[in-house]
Amino acid sequence: MIRTYSPNETALIKILSNRKGKPITTKDIVVIHYAKRTEPEFARQGVVTVLNSLIKKVKKNKEDFVIKKTERSGPYPNQYWIENV
């Protein structure tokens, strides 16, 4: 069963795909994602939650790309990127 992507998920995939495989921090993703609207109080945590969910969803949908992320590194924000399979 193919799971469809929400508008929020689609926007985040677009942000990552525009980077053409280059990692981007969650802080930078938030700035881009909320550029035209008010950023909610816990925007970064929300974006991280959606991105982590997307990693699994993209795999279940057997897309021709995967979303990767760096390992947690203390106070530094994670980085995410898309790789073609």
HELIX and SHEET records of a PDB file:
HELIX    1   1 PRO A    7  ASN A   18  1                                  12    
HELIX    2   2 THR A   26  HIS A   33  1                                   8    
HELIX    3   3 ALA A   43  LYS A   60  1                                  18    
SHEET    1   A 3 ILE A  24  THR A  25  0                                        
SHEET    2   A 3 GLN A  79  ASN A  84 -1                                        
SHEET    3   A 3 PHE A  65  LYS A  69 -1                                        
END                                                                             
